[in-house]
Amino acid sequence: MQKLINKRSIVIDYLMMIVGTGLLAAAIQCLYDPIGLVTGGFTGLAIVIKAVTERFVPGGIPLWLTNIGLNVPLFFLALKFKGKRFIWRTVVGTVLLSAWIYVIPAIDLTQQDYFLAAIFGGVIGGAGMGLILLARSTTGGTELLAVLIQHFVRHYSVVQIMQVLDAMIVLTGLYLFGIKAGMYAIVAIFVTTKVSDGLMEGFKYSKSAFIITDQYEKVAKKILLELDRGATGLYAKGMYSGDEKCMLYCVVSKKQIVELKDIVASVDPDAFVIVSDVREVLGEGFLEYHGNR
């Protein structure tokens, strides 16, 4: 049964990768490339290379070909230093993205409107990137390059290295396509980040609550019966009164937090409640953990 669940999860992951890379490719082909928005990554560098080579090659070197050509050497290096298990999903993500870019026709959907290209490109590309990340994959590019560089330069993080690499690509696009395109590319990057983060958090977003009340047993029982959630009692000491108390800790979905506060108020209006965000919860009633897939 567990093997069946794991296989089903893997299928879902690959479906998300297919849809995610398709959305990202659509943003690149139909919104970024026609207007010269270079948003970083190897696809951004591919847009630069295509524009530079137009004087030598009719139409310039295709984006899909550049994306594959830049990533292949990194795959072999990653295979050597990081192993097959690390690289497999990145290879799949990169191949899917390049295939989608090859298939999707280059149509200027915004008719040279920088604002629409930045906003809709950010939304569509961010949704695609969010699905790819949810599938625990990447599309290679500067992220993979940053991982390999960090292998030799340990005192810098992967994020720091990736930010420098992407900034260099964005600045190259700014020089080639002008400051207007560069500024809107920054807007597109911002929107992409917000949408992808929001998509990931939307699947896993929860709330936690610390509840300090003298009626902790009644509150815990109502939480269990009405919300079907458990609560953990943590023994604490009030530093002002010196009294020992039982503080409840409970994690609920974001939709249940209002009900939780109503339950506490109905039992003890004087209760002290602290609510905070929880990025991810694994376990019964939340996300299942299947281990490495």
Stockholm file with secondary structure:
# STOCKHOLM 1.0

chainA/1-293         MQKLINKRSIVIDYLMMIVGTGLLAAAIQCLYDPIGLVTGGFTGLAIVIKAVTERFVPGGIPLWLTNIGLNVPLFFLALKFKGKRFIWRTVVGTVLLSAWIYVIPAIDLTQQDYFLAAIFGGVIGGAGMGLILLARSTTGGTELLAVLIQHFVRHYSVVQIMQVLDAMIVLTGLYLFGIKAGMYAIVAIFVTTKVSDGLMEGFKYSKSAFIITDQYEKVAKKILLELDRGATGLYAKGMYSGDEKCMLYCVVSKKQIVELKDIVASVDPDAFVIVSDVREVLGEGFLEYHGNR
#=GR chainA/1-293 SS CHHHHHHHHHHHHHHHHHHHHHHHHHHIIIIIGGGTCCCSHHHHHHHHHHHHHTTTSTTCSCHHHHHHHHHHHHHHHHHHHTCHHHHHHHHHHHHHHHHHHHHSCCCCTTSSCHHHHHHHHHHHHHHHHHHHHHTTCCCCTHHHHHHHHHHHCTTSCHHHHHHHHHHHHHHHHHHHHCHHHHHHHHHHHHHHHHHHHHHHHHHHCEEEEEEECTTHHHHHHHIIIIICCCCEEEEEECTTTCCEEEEEEEEEETTTHHHHHHHHHHHCTTCEEEEEEESCCBSTTSBCCCCCC
#=GC SS_cons         CHHHHHHHHHHHHHHHHHHHHHHHHHHIIIIIGGGTCCCSHHHHHHHHHHHHHTTTSTTCSCHHHHHHHHHHHHHHHHHHHTCHHHHHHHHHHHHHHHHHHHHSCCCCTTSSCHHHHHHHHHHHHHHHHHHHHHTTCCCCTHHHHHHHHHHHCTTSCHHHHHHHHHHHHHHHHHHHHCHHHHHHHHHHHHHHHHHHHHHHHHHHCEEEEEEECTTHHHHHHHIIIIICCCCEEEEEECTTTCCEEEEEEEEEETTTHHHHHHHHHHHCTTCEEEEEEESCCBSTTSBCCCCCC
//
